[in-house]
Amino acid sequence: MVDHADLPDGGLIAHHEIDQRLSKLDKVDQLIPVTVTGARDDLEAALANLLTALESLGLITDSTTAS
């Protein structure tokens, strides 16, 4: 279980927001790891794959576009 003290700015935000952040962190602890692929010499493809993996976990919302 994550404690309030583990959150960045834990003492500067409202308690309801702390509870929301903690519930998200608890869910992340239970996730099945995803595989990130890509070659380190092809940084754009590797970054695109990483963003997709993080979005599939619900950790980010990817609003990037291809150039």
C-alpha positions, 0 to 999 in steps of 0.5 A: 500500500502506498502512503501519502508521504510517497506522493510528490507534493503530498502535503500541498494538495487536497486529501481527495486528490491524494486519494485519487492518486493513491488509487491509481498507484495501487492499480499500477502495482497490479498491472501485468508488465507490457513489453516495449520494443524498438531499436535504440538506434531508431529512437523515434520508433522506440519512443512511439512504442514506449508511449503506446505501452504507457498509454495502454497501462493508463499512465498517460494520454498520448496526444502526439502526432506523426511528423 
